[in-house]
Amino acid sequence: MKKNFVRFGIIFFLTVVFLYFFFRGVEWKEVFGYLTDVKREFFILVIILVPFHFVARAIRWEYLLKHEKKTKLFSRFAALAIGATVTFIFPGRLGELARPLYLAQKENMKKGFVIGTVVVERVFDIFTMCTLLGLFLITRPFYSSSFQTKEEVYSNLQFWGSVAIVVASILFLFILAFIFFREKTLAIFSFFLKPLPQKTSQKIIEFLEEFVKGLKFFHSAGNLLMYILLSFGVWLSIVFYYWIFLFAYNISMPFFSLIPYTFLIMIGAAIPTPGMAGGFHAFSREGLTSLFSVNLNLAIAMTIVVHAIQLVMTCLIGYVILWKEGISLLQIKKLGEDVES
């Protein structure tokens, strides 16, 4: 109980802080005016594109799962949509656990294995966006005439890029340790788990052994290459999504200029606040105003709209799937909580 109280206290604090930075200096009359000032055709297209993001991720996920079992595309799509719904509704990013646990239950697979694939996926997500950001920064001389912004902005991008690389590298080393030094790594974990009851530590070790099986795809160069290519496809499609969204507000930018904005969105969305509130908003505001010199009140309105579209469409898809499956959202949430505890 005390652990949960502290965790939710931290999450609440982060949410309030980031929302404060997001709403600071806002003129609400202007914001309300901008909310509906959109091009209808692009606005509709942004709504239609939401489920295609889950389809792209579901196709990529197959390459991590197929060594253990061939899964249905719809099962993977449903797991992604339900996981995202849990993340939007509840704090702590429980959807990241609910997603693999739903798929494991649906396809009769080992939980640790499927969770392992999600960890690998997140590592590749960070590396992919860092690579795209790096390419954007390296090729700066070629687009300086068509995309100009302050030096401070480039410095901030380099800072957050470095932070993301460090985090991804630590996770990647953790994965490599399990692949090449499996027994030694498990022995180290066993040592640190000694203070726990034997039954609990044994379950954790068994879970970690299943997790190692989720890394099988690393042993196939062809499979690894295909996964890398699909990762770039997934993130370039997300860049395309936000590019289209800017057109809805009559903002025309070169496609490549949306890479740093998408990177900032990724950082903000990773903060474990309820429904990505606060983190997503603050980083989106910063990106729109500093990268594209968008009016502050327009940036606030745009961020509210794009977040609302994603929240409503994702939850609608998730709830329809849950209704079809005869499962409640609280049952899915409990799956994630059981693993956390």
C-alpha positions in Angstrom: 0.0 0.0 0.0 2.8 2.4 1.0 4.7 1.6 -2.2 1.6 2.4 -4.4 1.0 5.6 -2.5 4.6 6.8 -3.1 4.4 5.8 -6.8 1.1 7.5 -7.5 2.4 10.6 -5.5 5.4 10.8 -7.9 3.2 10.3 -11.0 0.7 13.0 -9.8 3.6 15.4 -9.1 5.1 14.9 -12.6 1.7 15.4 -14.2 1.0 18.6 -12.4 4.5 20.0 -13.1 4.4 19.2 -16.9 0.8 20.5 -17.2 1.9 23.7 -15.5 4.7 24.2 -18.1 2.2 23.3 -20.9 -0.5 25.8 -19.8 1.9 28.6 -18.7 1.2 31.9 -20.5 -1.9 30.6 -22.3 -4.7 33.0 -23.6 -7.7 30.8 -23.5 -9.8 32.9 -25.8 -7.3 32.4 -28.6 -6.9 28.8 -27.9 -10.6 28.1 -28.1 -10.6 29.9 -31.5 -7.8 27.7 -32.8 -9.3 24.4 -31.7 -11.8 24.2 -34.6 -9.8 26.2 -37.2 -8.7 23.1 -39.2 -8.8 21.9 -42.7 -11.5 19.2 -42.6 -10.0 16.8 -45.1 -6.7 16.6 -43.3 -8.4 16.4 -39.9 -10.4 13.4 -41.1 -7.3 11.8 -42.6 -5.5 12.1 -39.2 -8.4 10.3 -37.5 -8.4 7.5 -40.1 -4.6 7.0 -39.8 -4.8 6.1 -36.0 -5.5 2.4 -36.4 -2.9 2.0 -39.1 -0.2 2.7 -36.5 -1.3 -0.4 -34.7 -1.3 -2.4 -37.9 2.3 -1.4 -38.6 3.4 -2.3 -35.1 1.5 -5.6 -35.3 3.3 -6.6 -38.5 6.7 -5.7 -36.9 5.9 -7.6 -33.7 5.5 -10.8 -35.6 9.3 -11.0 -36.3 9.9 -11.1 -32.5 7.2 -13.7 -31.8 7.4 -16.2 -34.8 10.4 -18.2 -33.4 8.2 -19.3 -30.5 4.7 -19.4 -32.2 2.9 -18.0 -35.2 0.3 -15.6 -34.0 -2.7 -14.0 -35.6 -2.4 -10.5 -37.0 -5.6 -9.5 -35.3 -4.4 -10.8 -31.9 -1.3 -8.7 -32.1 -3.4 -5.7 -33.3 -5.9 -6.2 -30.5 -3.1 -6.5 -27.9 -1.5 -3.2 -29.1 -4.9 -1.3 -29.1 -5.9 -2.7 -25.7 -2.4 -1.9 -24.2 -2.6 1.6 -25.5 -6.1 2.0 -24.1 -4.8 1.0 -20.6 -1.9 3.4 -21.0 -4.3 6.2 -21.8 -6.7 5.5 -19.0 -4.4 4.5 -16.1 -1.1 5.9 -14.7 2.2 4.2 -14.7 2.2 2.9 -18.3 0.5 -0.3 -17.2 -0.4 -0.8 -20.9 3.2 -1.9 -21.6 2.6 -4.9 -19.4 -1.1 -5.4 -20.2 -0.3 -5.7 -24.0 2.1 -8.7 -23.9 0.1 -10.4 -21.1 -3.1 -10.1 -23.1 -1.4 -11.6 -26.2 0.2 -14.4 -24.1 -3.2 -15.3 -22.7 -4.9 -15.0 -26.1 -2.3 -17.1 -28.0 -1.4 -19.5 -25.1 2.2 -18.3 -24.9 4.7 -17.9 -22.0 4.3 -14.4 -20.3 8.0 -13.8 -19.8 8.8 -14.5 -23.5 6.2 -12.1 -24.8 7.2 -9.4 -22.3 10.8 -9.9 -23.4 9.8 -9.0 -27.0 8.2 -5.8 -25.8 11.4 -4.8 -24.0 13.3 -5.5 -27.2 10.8 -3.5 -29.2 11.2 -0.4 -27.0 14.9 -0.5 -27.2 14.7 -0.6 -31.0 12.2 2.3 -30.9 14.7 4.5 -29.1 17.6 3.5 -31.3 15.5 4.1 -34.5 14.4 7.5 -33.5 17.9 8.4 -32.2 19.3 7.3 -35.6 16.7 9.5 -37.5 17.5 12.4 -35.2 21.2 11.9 -35.7 20.7 11.9 -39.5 18.7 15.1 -39.2 21.4 16.8 -37.2 24.3 15.5 -39.4 22.6 16.7 -42.6 21.9 20.1 -41.2 24.1 22.0 -43.8 21.9 20.6 -46.7 18.6 22.0 -45.3 19.8 25.2 -43.5 18.0 27.4 -46.0 14.6 25.6 -45.8 14.6 25.0 -42.1 16.0 27.5 -39.7 15.8 27.5 -35.9 17.8 28.7 -32.9 21.1 27.1 -31.9 19.7 26.5 -28.5 17.1 24.2 -30.0 19.8 22.1 -31.7 21.6 21.8 -28.4 18.4 20.6 -26.6 17.9 18.0 -29.3 21.4 16.8 -28.9 21.0 16.6 -25.1 17.7 14.6 -25.3 19.2 12.4 -28.0 22.1 11.6 -25.8 19.9 10.8 -22.8 17.8 8.5 -25.0 21.0 6.8 -26.4 22.3 6.2 -22.8 19.0 4.6 -21.7 18.7 2.5 -24.8 22.4 1.4 -24.5 21.9 0.3 -20.9 18.9 -1.8 -22.0 20.8 -3.2 -25.0 23.7 -4.2 -22.8 21.2 -5.9 -20.4 19.8 -7.8 -23.4 23.3 -8.8 -24.7 24.3 -10.0 -21.2 21.3 -12.4 -21.3 22.2 -13.6 -24.8 25.9 -14.2 -24.4 26.3 -14.7 -20.7 23.0 -16.3 -19.8 24.1 -18.4 -16.9 26.3 -15.8 -15.3 23.6 -13.1 -15.6 21.0 -15.4 -14.1 23.5 -16.2 -11.3 23.9 -12.5 -10.5 20.2 -12.0 -10.4 19.9 -15.0 -8.1 22.4 -13.5 -5.8 20.5 -10.3 -5.4 17.2 -12.2 -5.0 18.4 -14.2 -2.0 16.7 -11.9 0.6 13.3 -12.7 -1.0 11.3 -15.8 -0.1 12.5 -18.8 -2.1 9.2 -19.2 -3.9 9.2 -15.6 -5.0 12.8 -15.6 -6.2 12.2 -18.9 -8.1 9.3 -17.4 -9.9 11.4 -14.4 -10.9 14.2 -16.6 -12.2 11.7 -18.7 -14.2 10.3 -15.5 -15.6 13.8 -14.3 -16.6 14.5 -17.6 -18.4 11.3 -17.1 -20.4 12.4 -13.5 -21.1 15.7 -14.9 -22.6 13.7 -16.9 -25.1 12.2 -13.7 -26.3 15.6 -12.7 -27.6 15.9 -15.6 -30.1 15.4 -13.4 -33.1 18.9 -11.9 -32.5 20.4 -15.1 -33.7 19.1 -14.6 -37.3 20.9 -11.9 -39.2 18.1 -11.8 -41.9 15.4 -11.5 -39.3 17.3 -8.8 -37.4 17.8 -6.8 -40.6 14.1 -7.1 -41.5 13.1 -5.9 -38.0 15.4 -2.9 -38.2 13.9 -2.0 -41.6 10.4 -2.4 -40.2 11.3 -0.2 -37.2 12.3 2.6 -39.5 9.0 2.1 -41.4 7.0 2.3 -38.2 8.7 5.5 -37.1 8.7 7.2 -40.5 4.9 6.5 -40.6 4.6 8.3 -37.2 6.6 11.2 -38.6 4.2 11.2 -41.6 1.2 11.2 -39.2 2.3 14.4 -37.5 3.3 15.9 -40.9 -0.3 15.4 -42.1 -1.6 16.9 -38.8 0.4 20.1 -39.4 -1.3 20.4 -42.8 -4.7 20.3 -41.0 -3.6 23.6 -39.3 -2.3 25.1 -42.6 1.4 24.6 -41.5 3.5 23.4 -44.4 6.9 22.0 -43.5 9.4 19.7 -45.2 8.8 16.1 -44.2 12.3 15.7 -42.6 11.7 18.7 -40.2 9.1 16.6 -38.4 11.8 14.1 -37.2 12.9 16.2 -34.2 9.3 17.0 -33.3 8.4 13.3 -33.3 11.5 12.6 -31.2 10.4 15.1 -28.6 6.9 13.6 -28.6 8.4 10.2 -28.0 10.3 11.5 -25.0 7.2 13.2 -23.6 5.0 10.2 -24.1 7.5 7.9 -22.2 6.9 9.8 -19.0 4.5 7.6 -17.0 1.6 10.0 -16.4 -2.0 9.1 -16.8 -2.9 9.1 -20.5 0.5 10.7 -21.3 -1.0 13.9 -19.9 1.6 16.6 -19.2 4.7 15.0 -20.7 3.3 14.7 -24.2 1.8 18.1 -24.0 4.8 20.0 -22.6 7.2 18.4 -25.2 4.7 19.0 -28.0 4.4 22.6 -27.1 8.2 23.0 -26.9 8.6 21.3 -30.3 5.9 23.4 -32.1 7.0 26.7 -30.7 10.8 26.3 -30.8 11.2 24.2 -34.0 8.4 25.7 -36.2 7.9 29.1 -34.4 4.2 28.3 -34.1 2.2 30.8 -32.0 2.0 29.7 -28.4 -1.8 29.6 -28.2 -2.0 27.7 -31.6 0.6 25.2 -30.3 -1.6 24.6 -27.2 -4.7 24.1 -29.3 -2.9 21.8 -31.8 -1.5 19.7 -29.0 -4.8 19.3 -27.2 -6.5 18.3 -30.5 -3.9 15.7 -31.6 -3.8 14.2 -28.2 -7.6 14.0 -28.0 -7.8 12.3 -31.4 -5.3 9.7 -30.4 -7.0 9.2 -27.0 -10.6 8.9 -28.3 -9.8 6.8 -31.3 -7.5 4.4 -29.4 -9.9 4.0 -26.6 -12.8 3.5 -29.0 -10.9 0.7 -30.8 -9.7 -0.8 -27.5 -13.2 -0.8 -26.0 -14.8 -2.4 -29.1 -12.2 -5.2 -29.0 -12.8 -5.7 -25.2 -16.5 -5.7 -25.8 -16.1 -8.3 -28.6 -13.9 -10.4 -26.4 -16.2 -10.1 -23.3 -13.4 -8.7 -21.2 -13.5 -5.7 -18.9 -10.8 -3.0 -18.9 -10.2 -3.6 -15.2 -9.4 -7.2 -15.9 -6.8 -6.2 -18.4 -5.4 -3.6 -15.9 -5.1 -6.3 -13.2 -2.9 -8.4 -15.5 -0.3 -5.6 -15.5 -0.7 -5.0 -11.8 -0.2 -8.7 -10.9 3.1 -8.8 -12.7 4.3 -5.5 -11.2 3.5 -6.8 -7.7 
